[in-house]
């Protein structure tokens, strides 16, 4: 998710009008790269010639992603930008493949090509091959021997998991969306109040401008004891980055220097441990909801076994992302 990767280190504090403006600005820059990335990936994987063979798919995928990325980042916010853009991009590619197919199929080493189930499409030919060249006929007869064709219901269930993800994230981030965040942003008088505001419920006790739920579920008042453990949000200064003043309150010993500021000032950069409202937590909730839906639909699987296999498979990417976030915090 390109937008999330760039905006993540920027938007580490509560959402304000400034963060929405940053989302819009990043969303105006990244669509240019979003158009290029599909072509770049195909070139890396299969070379320039193969990329030119599927240029229609490359353009449809990149342009549709870029348009939706721009619209969502500018008019909604950064939370769902690339998820919605990816869904729209996949949908546009699926529609394109109903009317157009590449003349050859690229295979990985070790894969074997199956024999065509119908006549090979040849431009300008007559008879069955000419009829197969028509877009609608080509889409209907382009299957290959041994190829498993998914039913519409199966496809709907597969995309339904993405719908669950979008809905859960929208609910979890509803308080950050322009519709319910207040005018101006974070104004307690005009913003959606708890408990209807799920974002505020999951951020109870978070210091800063987010005042809809000032007290944590568990722990002391953040205004009286900044460092003590709190739940669901623990916002504290990392040991070694602060001193204590006469009142016992932590004071940052990290300073901003010229030319960043006109004079030396303390840089307030506490560590925020967000247990329930973090993006990863929301994705986990979506996984649980999807698992329950699959149980209702009759699928039998062990959630914990699948979760353990996923963690083992993605161990190195998880560690890499953790290092990226760590260096973003340090460099902030």
C-alpha positions as CSV (number, residue, x, y, z in Angstrom):
1,X,0.0,0.0,0.0
2,X,2.0,2.9,-1.3
3,X,0.0,5.7,0.4
4,X,-0.1,4.0,3.7
5,X,3.6,3.4,3.6
6,X,4.4,7.1,3.0
7,X,1.7,8.6,5.2
8,X,2.2,6.2,8.1
9,X,5.2,7.9,9.6
10,X,3.6,11.3,9.0
11,X,0.2,10.5,10.6
12,X,1.5,9.1,13.9
13,X,-0.6,11.6,16.0
14,X,-4.3,12.2,16.2
15,X,-6.0,13.1,13.0
16,X,-6.4,16.8,12.4
17,X,-7.1,19.1,9.5
18,X,-3.3,19.1,8.9
19,X,-3.2,15.3,8.5
20,X,-6.1,15.4,6.1
21,X,-4.3,18.0,4.1
22,X,-1.2,15.8,4.1
23,X,-3.3,12.9,2.9
24,X,-4.5,15.0,0.0
25,X,-1.1,16.2,-0.9
26,X,0.5,12.7,-0.9
27,X,-2.5,11.5,-2.8
28,X,-1.8,14.0,-5.6
29,X,1.8,12.8,-6.0
30,X,1.5,9.1,-5.8
31,X,-1.0,8.4,-8.6
32,X,1.8,9.2,-11.1
33,X,3.9,6.3,-9.7
34,X,0.8,4.1,-9.4
35,X,0.4,4.2,-13.2
36,X,4.1,3.2,-13.6
37,X,4.3,0.4,-10.9
38,X,2.2,-2.3,-12.8
39,X,4.5,-1.9,-15.9
40,X,7.6,-2.0,-13.7
41,X,6.6,-5.2,-11.9
42,X,5.9,-7.0,-15.2
43,X,9.2,-5.8,-16.7
44,X,11.0,-7.1,-13.7
45,X,9.1,-10.4,-13.8
46,X,9.0,-11.1,-17.6
47,X,10.8,-8.4,-19.5
48,X,9.8,-5.5,-21.8
49,X,8.4,-7.6,-24.6
50,X,6.0,-9.4,-22.3
51,X,5.0,-6.2,-20.8
52,X,4.1,-4.7,-24.2
53,X,2.0,-7.8,-25.0
54,X,-0.3,-7.0,-22.0
55,X,-0.1,-3.3,-22.2
56,X,-3.9,-2.8,-22.1
57,X,-4.1,-4.7,-18.8
58,X,-1.2,-2.7,-17.4
59,X,-2.8,0.6,-18.4
60,X,-6.2,-0.3,-17.1
61,X,-4.8,-1.5,-13.8
62,X,-2.5,1.4,-13.2
63,X,-4.8,4.2,-14.3
64,X,-7.9,2.9,-12.5
65,X,-5.8,2.5,-9.3
66,X,-4.4,6.0,-9.6
67,X,-7.8,7.7,-10.2
68,X,-9.4,6.0,-7.1
69,X,-6.3,6.7,-5.0
70,X,-6.4,10.4,-5.9
71,X,-10.2,10.7,-5.2
72,X,-10.2,8.8,-1.9
73,X,-7.1,10.4,-0.5
74,X,-8.4,13.9,-1.3
75,X,-12.1,13.6,-0.4
76,X,-12.2,10.8,2.3
77,X,-8.8,10.4,4.0
78,X,-5.8,8.0,4.1
79,X,-7.4,5.1,6.0
80,X,-8.8,3.2,3.0
81,X,-7.1,4.8,0.1
82,X,-5.2,1.9,-1.3
83,X,-7.6,-0.8,-0.2
84,X,-10.5,0.7,-2.2
85,X,-8.1,1.6,-5.1
86,X,-6.9,-2.0,-5.3
87,X,-10.5,-3.4,-5.3
88,X,-11.5,-1.1,-8.1
89,X,-8.3,-1.9,-10.0
90,X,-9.0,-5.6,-9.8
91,X,-12.6,-5.1,-10.8
92,X,-11.5,-3.0,-13.9
93,X,-9.0,-5.7,-14.9
94,X,-11.7,-8.4,-14.5
95,X,-14.0,-6.4,-16.8
96,X,-11.2,-5.9,-19.4
97,X,-10.5,-9.7,-19.5
98,X,-14.1,-10.3,-20.4
99,X,-13.5,-8.6,-23.7
100,X,-9.7,-9.0,-24.3
101,X,-7.1,-11.7,-23.7
102,X,-3.4,-11.7,-24.3
103,X,-2.2,-13.7,-27.3
104,X,0.1,-15.8,-25.1
105,X,0.3,-16.8,-21.4
106,X,3.5,-16.3,-19.4
107,X,4.3,-19.3,-17.1
108,X,6.8,-19.7,-14.3
109,X,9.6,-22.2,-14.7
110,X,8.3,-25.7,-14.1
111,X,4.7,-24.9,-15.1
112,X,3.2,-26.6,-18.1
113,X,0.8,-25.0,-20.5
114,X,-2.5,-26.9,-21.0
115,X,-3.9,-27.4,-24.5
116,X,-6.6,-24.9,-25.6
117,X,-10.2,-26.1,-25.1
118,X,-11.4,-24.4,-28.2
119,X,-10.1,-23.0,-31.5
120,X,-7.1,-20.7,-31.3
121,X,-8.1,-17.1,-31.9
122,X,-6.6,-15.8,-35.1
123,X,-7.2,-12.3,-36.3
124,X,-8.8,-12.2,-39.8
125,X,-9.6,-16.0,-40.0
126,X,-13.0,-17.5,-40.9
127,X,-15.2,-20.1,-39.4
128,X,-15.1,-21.1,-35.6
129,X,-11.7,-19.4,-35.2
130,X,-13.1,-16.1,-36.5
131,X,-16.1,-16.3,-34.2
132,X,-13.7,-17.0,-31.3
133,X,-11.9,-13.8,-32.1
134,X,-15.0,-11.8,-31.2
135,X,-14.6,-10.3,-27.7
136,X,-17.7,-11.9,-26.1
137,X,-17.0,-15.3,-27.7
138,X,-13.4,-15.1,-26.8
139,X,-14.2,-14.5,-23.1
140,X,-16.7,-17.4,-23.2
141,X,-14.3,-19.9,-24.9
142,X,-10.9,-18.9,-23.6
143,X,-10.8,-21.6,-21.0
144,X,-8.2,-24.3,-21.1
145,X,-8.4,-28.0,-20.6
146,X,-8.2,-28.9,-17.0
147,X,-8.8,-25.3,-15.9
148,X,-11.1,-24.9,-12.9
149,X,-13.8,-22.2,-13.6
150,X,-15.0,-20.5,-10.4
151,X,-18.7,-20.1,-10.1
152,X,-20.2,-16.6,-9.6
153,X,-21.0,-17.5,-6.0
154,X,-17.4,-18.6,-5.3
155,X,-16.1,-15.4,-6.8
156,X,-18.6,-13.3,-4.8
157,X,-17.5,-15.0,-1.6
158,X,-13.8,-14.4,-2.4
159,X,-14.4,-10.7,-3.0
160,X,-16.7,-10.6,0.0
161,X,-13.7,-10.9,2.3
162,X,-12.4,-7.6,0.9
163,X,-15.8,-6.1,1.5
164,X,-15.6,-7.2,5.2
165,X,-12.2,-5.6,5.4
166,X,-13.4,-2.3,4.1
167,X,-16.5,-2.2,6.3
168,X,-14.5,-3.1,9.5
169,X,-11.9,-0.4,8.8
170,X,-14.6,2.1,8.0
171,X,-16.3,1.4,11.3
172,X,-13.0,1.5,13.2
173,X,-11.9,4.8,11.6
174,X,-15.3,6.4,11.4
175,X,-14.3,9.2,13.8
176,X,-11.5,10.2,11.5
177,X,-13.6,10.5,8.4
178,X,-14.7,14.0,7.4
179,X,-18.4,13.1,7.9
180,X,-18.1,12.5,11.6
181,X,-14.8,14.1,12.7
182,X,-16.4,17.5,13.4
183,X,-16.1,21.0,12.0
184,X,-13.4,21.9,12.7
185,X,-11.8,18.5,13.0
186,X,-11.9,17.0,16.5
187,X,-14.5,19.6,17.7
188,X,-16.3,17.9,20.6
189,X,-19.5,19.9,19.9
190,X,-19.9,18.8,16.2
191,X,-18.1,15.4,16.1
192,X,-20.0,12.1,16.4
193,X,-20.1,11.3,20.2
194,X,-19.4,8.0,22.0
195,X,-20.5,5.3,22.1
196,X,-21.7,5.7,18.5
197,X,-18.2,6.9,17.6
198,X,-16.3,3.6,17.6
199,X,-13.0,5.5,16.9
200,X,-13.4,7.5,20.1
201,X,-14.3,4.3,22.0
202,X,-11.1,2.6,20.9
203,X,-9.0,5.7,21.7
204,X,-10.2,6.5,25.2
205,X,-7.5,8.2,27.2
206,X,-5.4,9.3,24.3
207,X,-3.8,12.7,25.0
208,X,-4.0,15.5,22.5
209,X,-6.9,17.2,20.7
210,X,-9.1,14.0,20.7
211,X,-11.3,14.9,23.7
212,X,-14.5,12.8,23.0
213,X,-13.4,10.1,25.5
214,X,-10.7,11.6,27.8
215,X,-10.4,8.8,30.4
216,X,-8.9,5.3,29.6
217,X,-10.8,2.1,30.2
218,X,-8.0,1.1,32.6
219,X,-5.3,3.2,34.2
220,X,-4.9,6.7,35.7
221,X,-5.9,10.0,34.2
222,X,-3.4,10.8,31.5
223,X,-3.3,14.5,32.6
224,X,-2.1,13.4,36.0
225,X,0.2,10.5,35.2
226,X,1.5,10.4,31.6
227,X,3.9,7.4,32.1
228,X,1.7,4.8,33.9
229,X,0.2,2.0,31.9
230,X,-3.2,2.7,30.3
231,X,-5.6,0.8,28.1
232,X,-6.7,1.0,25.3
233,X,-4.0,3.7,24.5
234,X,-0.7,4.0,26.3
235,X,1.0,7.2,25.3
236,X,4.4,7.6,27.1
237,X,7.9,9.0,26.7
238,X,10.4,6.2,26.0
239,X,12.9,5.7,28.8
240,X,16.0,7.7,28.2
241,X,14.2,10.4,26.1
242,X,12.8,12.5,29.0
243,X,13.6,14.0,32.4
244,X,11.2,14.8,35.2
245,X,10.3,18.3,36.2
246,X,9.6,19.6,39.8
247,X,5.9,18.4,39.5
248,X,7.0,14.9,38.5
249,X,5.8,15.3,34.9
250,X,8.0,14.0,32.1
251,X,9.8,16.6,30.0
252,X,11.5,15.6,26.7
253,X,15.3,15.9,26.6
254,X,15.3,15.6,22.8
255,X,15.6,19.1,21.3
256,X,15.1,20.6,17.9
257,X,17.9,22.7,16.6
258,X,18.5,25.3,13.9
259,X,17.7,25.5,11.0
260,X,14.6,23.3,11.7
261,X,13.5,25.9,14.3
262,X,14.5,29.5,15.1
263,X,15.7,28.6,18.6
264,X,16.4,25.4,20.5
265,X,13.1,23.8,21.7
266,X,12.1,20.5,23.3
267,X,10.8,18.0,20.8
268,X,7.7,16.2,22.1
269,X,7.7,12.7,20.5
270,X,6.1,10.3,22.9
271,X,5.6,6.6,21.9
272,X,1.9,5.7,21.3
273,X,1.0,2.1,22.0
274,X,-2.4,1.8,20.3
275,X,-3.8,-1.6,21.4
276,X,-7.3,-1.6,19.7
277,X,-7.5,1.2,17.1
278,X,-4.2,0.5,15.2
279,X,-4.5,-0.5,11.5
280,X,-3.2,-4.0,12.2
281,X,-5.8,-4.5,15.0
282,X,-8.6,-3.5,12.6
283,X,-7.3,-6.0,10.0
284,X,-7.3,-8.7,12.7
285,X,-10.9,-7.9,13.6
286,X,-11.8,-8.2,9.9
287,X,-10.1,-11.6,9.9
288,X,-12.2,-12.8,12.8
289,X,-15.4,-11.5,11.2
290,X,-14.5,-13.2,7.9
291,X,-13.8,-16.4,9.8
292,X,-17.2,-16.4,11.5
293,X,-18.9,-15.7,8.2
294,X,-17.1,-18.7,6.7
295,X,-18.3,-20.9,9.5
296,X,-21.8,-19.7,8.9
297,X,-21.4,-20.6,5.2
298,X,-20.4,-24.2,6.2
299,X,-16.6,-23.9,5.8
300,X,-14.7,-25.9,8.4
301,X,-11.2,-24.5,9.3
302,X,-9.1,-23.9,12.3
303,X,-8.5,-20.1,12.7
304,X,-5.5,-20.6,15.0
305,X,-3.7,-23.0,12.6
306,X,-4.2,-20.7,9.6
307,X,-3.1,-17.7,11.7
308,X,0.1,-19.6,12.8
309,X,0.9,-20.6,9.2
310,X,0.4,-17.0,8.0
311,X,2.7,-15.6,10.7
312,X,5.4,-18.2,9.9
313,X,5.1,-17.5,6.2
314,X,5.3,-13.7,6.7
315,X,7.8,-13.7,9.5
316,X,10.5,-11.8,7.5
317,X,8.1,-9.2,6.1
318,X,6.6,-8.6,9.5
319,X,10.2,-8.1,10.9
320,X,11.0,-5.7,8.0
321,X,7.9,-3.6,8.6
322,X,8.7,-3.4,12.3
323,X,12.2,-2.1,11.5
324,X,10.7,0.5,9.0
325,X,8.3,1.8,11.6
326,X,11.0,1.8,14.3
327,X,13.4,3.9,12.1
328,X,10.4,6.2,11.2
329,X,9.8,6.8,14.9
330,X,13.5,7.5,15.6
331,X,13.9,9.8,12.6
332,X,10.7,11.7,13.5
